[in-house]
Amino acid sequence: VQSGWWLIQTSEELRSLVKSLAKRGQRERYLCRMLQRYFEVVTHSMADMKTDNTVSSNETETENENDEQSQLQQSLNDLIENDNQTYDD
């Protein structure tokens, strides 16, 4: 990716990044060494993030479904109350 924000999601993408870093540049050389040194830690962290995001996504979907169900139930209750008031009058 040329510009903007991007995300490395797999170990293959990380390897590709390490290979593409300039070996002559001081900052890129240092980054390359650190990525190589901590490759296992980084890939393990990526796997943890992936499982955390999956769990969070599932929890969010469940919460959204519960919110929708409660809103629907409240709407139905309101309709029933309004209908009962109409018949009582």
C-alpha positions in Angstrom: 0.0 0.0 0.0 1.5 3.3 -1.0 -0.2 5.7 1.4 -2.8 5.8 4.2 -3.5 3.3 6.9 -3.2 -0.4 6.3 -3.3 -3.5 8.4 -1.1 -6.7 8.3 -3.4 -9.6 9.1 -1.3 -12.7 8.2 2.2 -14.0 8.7 2.7 -14.1 4.9 1.9 -10.4 4.7 4.4 -9.7 7.5 7.1 -11.7 5.6 6.3 -9.8 2.5 6.7 -6.5 4.4 10.1 -7.6 5.9 11.3 -8.6 2.4 10.3 -5.3 0.9 12.0 -3.1 3.5 15.1 -1.3 2.3 18.2 -2.8 3.8 20.2 0.4 3.3 17.9 2.8 5.2 18.7 3.1 8.9 15.1 3.1 10.1 13.9 0.4 7.8 16.9 -1.8 8.6 16.2 -1.4 12.3 12.5 -2.2 11.7 13.4 -5.2 9.6 15.7 -6.5 12.4 13.0 -6.0 15.0 10.3 -7.7 12.9 12.6 -10.6 12.3 13.6 -10.9 15.9 10.1 -10.7 17.2 8.4 -12.4 14.3 6.8 -15.2 16.5 5.6 -12.7 19.0 4.0 -10.5 16.4 2.3 -13.4 14.6 1.0 -14.7 17.9 -0.3 -11.3 18.7 -2.1 -11.2 15.3 -3.7 -14.5 16.0 -4.9 -13.2 19.4 -6.3 -10.1 17.9 -8.1 -12.2 15.3 -9.8 -14.3 18.0 -10.6 -11.3 20.1 -12.2 -9.5 17.1 -14.2 -12.7 16.4 -15.5 -12.9 20.0 -16.2 -9.1 20.1 -18.0 -9.3 16.8 -20.2 -12.2 18.0 -20.9 -10.3 21.2 -21.8 -7.2 19.3 -24.1 -9.1 17.0 -25.8 -10.7 20.0 -26.2 -7.4 21.7 -27.6 -5.8 18.6 -30.1 -8.6 18.2 -31.2 -8.3 21.8 -31.6 -4.5 21.4 -33.7 -5.1 18.3 -35.8 -7.7 20.0 -36.4 -5.5 23.0 -37.3 -2.5 20.8 -39.7 -4.7 18.9 -41.2 -6.0 22.1 -41.6 -2.5 23.4 -43.3 -1.4 20.2 -45.7 -4.3 20.4 -46.5 -3.6 24.0 -47.2 0.1 23.1 -49.5 -1.0 20.3 -51.4 -3.4 22.6 -51.7 -0.7 25.2 -53.0 1.8 22.7 -55.4 -0.7 21.3 -56.7 -1.6 24.8 -57.2 2.1 25.6 -59.2 2.5 22.4 -61.5 -0.3 23.3 -61.9 0.9 26.9 -63.1 4.3 25.7 
